[in-house]
Amino acid sequence: MKTAPLSDRGVVKVAGEEARKFLNGLVTADMSKVTSASPRFAALLTPQGKIIVDFIVVEAVPPDGGGFFLDCPRALAPTLVERLVFYRLRANISIEDLSAIHDVVAIWDGALASASPATGGGMCYPDPRLPELGLRCIGPPVRAAIESADYEAHRIALGVPRGGIDFHYGDAFPHEAEMDQLQGVDFHKGCFVGQEVVSRMEHRGTARTRVVPVALDGAAPAPGVAVTAAGKPVGVMGSAAGRRGLAALRLDRVDEALASGVPLFADGIALRPVKPVWARFAFPGEAKASQ
């Protein structure tokens, strides 16, 4: 079993008798399905359907006062609080940024089924995006066995994007950040902010750009470096670890390049898209591979 503190993660708590209803009208997850053992991956979007902040939402156990913990990017915790307060109006809820007194820890690669939902003064729950990501725990500051770089390598190997490096908050739609593939949008729930745009993208299949895994033929290019085909931009490099990375790619342009036998490069390093096992969308190069 591996354990790593996630220093980039913060915690926002939303509590009160109307907390579930309040969040359900705003975020991309169906809050009626959220429990202490069954969290959901979700986001708060702009009215135009772009991601303001993504998070894992889990119901707090009674010893923690009930309500909901939002495991979110630490740097965006104040923004999340501000936006939630803006929407609160007369709802009977409290909204707190607990990032200063709570850590988020990841646990993976082990006998995770035996972990308790609430242990050691903290609260643990399965990562709802992929079973391979293991558990997350929210609780008092703790010492971990290894560095968070190990978790980053694990995340990248699984092809799971991280906001702020693989896509930009305020500029990416949920489909572009793979939220539709990683259980981050419930298309059967009631309304949420930005729902009309996101539902239209889902039904029309208009997500042209996605963050996808790439295999690297050399040292990892820096995040933000352009990915090109025959000198023309087809995407942007994101995070990387070893010979694996993530890149935001225009799928149609990459598909055309691969069909023509044109290689992709980022800062002089050759790379190729690698379809993750969880992907359910048409992947670049599939048509050629099937011929």
Secondary structure, DSSP 8 states (H G I E B T S, - for coil): -EEEE-TTEEEEEEESTTHHHHHHTTSSS-GGG--SSS-EEEEEE-TTS-EEEEEEEEE--GGGTSSEEEEEEGGGHHHHHHHHHHHHTT-S-EEEE-TTT-EEEEEESS-GGG--SEETTEEEEE-SS-GGG-EEEEES----SS-HHHHHHHHHHHT---BTTTB-TTT--TTTTTTTTTT---TTS---TTHHHHHHHHHHT---EEEEEEEESSS---TT-EEEETTEEEEEEEEEETTEEEEEEEHHHHHHHHHTT--EEETTEEEEE---TT--S--TTHHHHH-
